Amino acid sequence: MRSNSPITYDFRSDTVTRPSAGMRRAMAEAEVGDDVYGDDPTTNRLEAVMAERLGKDKALYLPSGTQSNLAGLMAHCGRGDEYIVGQGQHTYRWEAGGAAVLGSIQPQPIVNQPDGTLALADIEAAIKPDDSHYAMTRLLALENTIGGRVIPMAYIHEATALARRHGLGCHLDGARAFNASVALGIPIAELVAPFDTISICLSKGLGAPVGSVLVGNADLIDRARRVRKMLGGGMRQVGILAAAGLYALEHNVERLAEDHANAKELARQLCELPGVTANVPDTNIVFATIDQARIDGLADHLQSGGIGVNTTYDKQRWVTHMDVDGSAIAGAMGHLKTYFH
C-alpha cells in the first residue's frame, strides 16, 4: 500500500526494511560478473550458501518472491497441469494469477484452516484421477509462515507424505521460512526437508533490499533457471544485490527472535486498548480487530502520528521488523492511546 504522508513508525510490512550501513558496505565491495553467463562470483556464492544452509542440491537467485514462486511452479508443472494450494496463500491469492496467466497452470484452491493448514481430507479429495476430463494434478504447494502463523512440523510431514503417495511434488512458499525456523528453534534445513523446492525471501525480515532464492532438487532448479530467463529475471552484475543477501544470512537470521518478541509485546499493548482485540502471534505479524464504533477517524489519527499500518483480511495488520524496535512501538502506541482514551 502506497502512502503519501511521511511515516515515522512503519508497521505496514517487513518489506519496508532498509539496508544497514554494514549491508551497504558489503554491497559496495561486492565482486561482480555477468550472472546470465554464470560469471558473478557473489551470486554464485549466495546460491551455494543457501543450498547448503537448506540441505538441498542447488539454488537460484531471482529478483522477487513472486518470480521465485512462479519459477518453482513452472519447474514442477507443464501447460494444463494443476497444483493444489490454499485460498489464502500467496501463490494463489496475492501473485496476480501468474501461474495461470504465464505458466498455463491450473490452480486447485482449497480452504485454509484457521491455523493456516490445508485439511488432509481436502487435499486428498482435490487430487484428480488419471482421466482425460481432468487436469493432471502435479504439485502440492504450502506456505510457512502464513499470516504470521507457523505451520507445525508434524502437519508438514503428514501433508507431504500424502502428496508423495499420490506421486505429487511439493513446493514451499517459504518467504518467511527463517521466521518459522527461529520460532520453532530448529535448523532451516529440518524445516524444509520434506519439500522439493522452496522459495526464500531475502527482502522481508532479513533486511536485504531485493531478491529471493529458489532452492531445491538439481533437476528442478535447472528447469527454473530456464524459466527465470523466460520471465525476464536473468540479471547481469547482480552480485551487488546478492552481497546484501549474504550479509543478511550472516547477520540477520538470529535477530528475527527480536521481531517476534516485539510483536508479542505489541499485541499485548493493543489488547489493552478499549474495543481492540489482537492475536498473540507466532512470529512477527499481529492482526488487530477494531470495534466498528471506533473505526471512524482512526485512519486519520494513525496518519497524523506517522504510523503506517495495512488493513487486510478486514483487520489491521501490524508487522514488526528490524526497523521498528521497542521505542518505535512505544511511540506508536503512545499516539494511538490518545485516540482510545
Buried (B, 14 or more C-beta within 10 A) or exposed (E): EEEEEEBBBBBBBBBBBEBBEEBBEBBEEBBBBBBBEEBBBBBBBBBEBBBEBBBBBBBBBBBBBBBBBBBBBBBBBEEEBBBBBBEBBBBBBEBEEBBEEBBEBBBBBBEBEEEBBBEEEBBEEBBBEEEEEEBBBBBBBBBBBBBBBBBBBEBBEBBBEBBEEEEBBBBBBBBBBBBBBBBBEEEBEEBBBBBBBBBBBBBBBBBBBBBBBBBBBEEBBEBBBEBBEEBEBBBEBBBBBBBBBBBBBEBBBEEBBBBBEBBBBBBEBBBEBEEBBBBEBBBBBBBBBBEEEBEEEBEEBBBEBBBBBBEEEEBBBBBBBBBBEEEBBEBBBEBBEEBBE
